[in-house]
Structures are given as C-alpha cells and as structure tokens.
C-alpha cells in the first residue's frame, strides 16, 4: 500500500494560516486542503493553536507536526499531511500566539472550536455572562476566548498598520461567519470602540460549511495507520473519501488561491441549510433513534431498514418541502448519497460519538426546521421523533449513571433522574430548558402534542411511525 507524502519542501513554506482548535476534524479536513495547496503555493502552512489542552502539541510536536490521514473506503489510502508546521498552546505560549496572529505573513485565521467555544447566548450573540468573556474583559493580560484572541490579534495588526486577516469559522454553527463577526465587534466595542469600527470596516468573516465523516481516533486506528505506513503515529486521523468545503465568496486578496481548493459561492446560506437540516438532521436522528434501537454504529443503524425508511420519509416529506435549497439542488439524490456514505464498510463511526452535545445540535439542526414546518402549517409528526429520542437518551443515561458529553451535562443528568416515564410530565421538565427550546415552540400546542406522541411510543418500533 503506497503512502502519499507531502509534495513540497516543508522547510520552504511560510505560515499563512492560524487555526484555533487543531483537533481531528481540522486535521482530516481543512489541513488536507491546505496540504494540497502548498504543493503549488508555499504561503499556506498552518500554525495550530489549542485554547486549552496540550494533547495535540504533546502528540505531534515530537513528529514535527506530521501525521497520517487514512481515507477509508473500498480501499484504504494512507497519506502523510505536512501542512501543520507549528503547534501552540495558548495558556503556555500566549505571546507566541499573539505574535503569530500579528505576523505580516498571516492572512487567514480559521476555527474549529465547537459551538460552545464561541461564548454565545442561545440567541447567538456574545454572552457577557460567560466566564471566559468576563475574564477577557476584566483587563487580564491574556485572553481565554476566541473573541479575545481575535481582537488582540487585530489590535496588534492595526497598531502595526497591517491589513486585517480574514476569519473563517469552520464549525457547524448557523451563519457561522456572521455570528462570529457580530460577537467579535461587540467584544471589541467594550474594549476600544475605535478598534471595533476598524474591525467592522476591514475584517472579512465569510460564512462556510465543511463536510466529511471523521470518526474519532482510537488505538485501533493507531495500529492500522502504523501497519499502512510503517511509521509510529501518536495521533493519526481518519475520514471517508468524500470531503466538501464551501466558502462564501468574500475573501478579498485570498480569493484566487482558495478557489483552487474550495467551492466559492454566493449561495452559502442555502448550502448551509441543506447541510444542516439534511446531513446534520439525519446524523442526529440516527444517533438517538439508533441507540434506542440497540444499534452501536452508523453502519449498523443504516442497515436497520425500518429506521432508514422512517428517516427517508422524514427528510423528503417534512424537511425538504420547507428547505431553501441551492439552485439545481437534487434533494432525492442528495438524501440517497447520504445513506450511501453512511454505508461505508471501512468506517466504524460510533453513534455514541454522534450523540455528543445534543443540547447544542438540536437547536441548530432539528428545532429550526420544526419551527419552519409549523409556520407553513405542515406536518412535524416524524420530526418530533429525534427530539423525543434525545430526551429518552438523556433519561436512560441518567438512570444508568452513565456520563453525558454535553455542555449541559450536569443539568441534564439531574433532569433525567427526575423523569419517571410519563410523557406529559417528562416533556414539561425538558421544555423548561429555554437555552434549548425557544418559546415559539414550547408555546405551540402542535409541537407539544407531536412530541408527547413520539415520546410515548419510543423506544418501540418505528414502523407505524412512517
């Protein structure tokens, strides 16, 4: 099995990208795009910055930032990625992070810090009560938040009379670029109103979306990567062969370079809607419904014909009709392609991993489309099932004293222990979570009725739910 190696001299590259959150998804996705670009343009090497943990630095620094990507399909394709040429940990090396943001060669800052890393309220604006924002606005020497670091970098660039860098949020966050822009400007306005005006005028925050199934790294992957390459790798990554990166066509001087590797579009909002509600909606639904039906992996869940029949009907009959899709978008083909990707025999994607952060994912992927369907006076009978399944999942985890990976883990565990199985009472408890459920849904009798119906019928078979 031949291993692809970087097609460029790493010693001759220049760091042009600072990336916050160099975890597995970034290293399997955006870093691979820049690795490809570096073969033709040496200005696009990456400095990865971890806001909290030193795990990536500890694992990859002894490897000079090199790591293995395994593309898993009918054939496994190993590839060594060399784009990550520097790794910093912000609490350890704050001056180095600030200097890298202010460097004349830096022209792009990208982020994969998960939704919770943006310090936003449920309404999507800067959360002034967030501990990191309170810390950063208190006059502390070094920031903790994404907003704090971006503003510090932009402050230094303005003082040095350098152009602002472009900021690309690559997280699954609705209108990610717009929300981050508003949060950064709001933060800056509390520190220096003139700087905030400069940021608003000079800094681009294009919206983006990223897509590639990327299971977590485990010891089995480390062994597989070692067998494929003959190299010891402390933190390889894996993904499916399919990968997509769509960026709003607002990149200024960087446009032509990024057009070589990404899809630039003036319809990013439509692409975002299609991905969030179709791809994101089906993955979230697969996780909670599949786990309740005793499935362990995505591949197991896709082999569950009643479940897939139910989800296909949910997507095509209840989501697609209220979706604002891109031009020439073939919804049926897109849905079938999703299920085909999920059938990939080489990927062991655990449903338990997809079930992480449900209190963030439901408001982003499922609840808005339910609200749109209700506004259009359309059925939400199937759409209520994944919401009810999340509630059942929380209750089951709490009853088993099993951990929850969620920003609201403590609150959900307490709530789950209070639930006794009565649909009406359990649902009332969950609907008090106003950071998850907006008032326009909790006050809608149609939503409550559909949710109670689905909750009472789970975890029974879904055949009659179609």
Secondary structure, DSSP 8 states (H G I E B T S, - for coil): ---B--SS-GGG--EEEEEE--SHHHHHTHHHHHHHHHTT-TT-EEEEEESS--HHHHHHGGGTT-EEEEEESSSEEEEEE--EEEEEETTT-HHHHHHHHH-TT--EEEE---GGGG-B-TTSSB-TTSHHHHHHHTT-SS--SHHHHHHHHHHHHHHTT----EEEE-SS-TTHHHHHHHHHHHHHHHH-HHHHHHHHHH-----EEEE-------HHHHHHHHHHHSS--TT-EEEES--EEEEES--GGGHHHHHTTSEEES-HHHHHHHIIIIIIHHHHHHHHHHHHTT--BHHHHHT-HHHHHHHHHIIIIIIGGG----TT--HHHHHHHHHHHHT-TT---BHHHHTTTHHHHHHHHTHHHHHHHHHTT---TTHHHHHHHHHHHHHHHHHTT----STTHHHHHHHHHH--S-HHHHHHHHHT-TTTS-HHHHT-HHHHHHHHHHHHHTTS-SGGG-
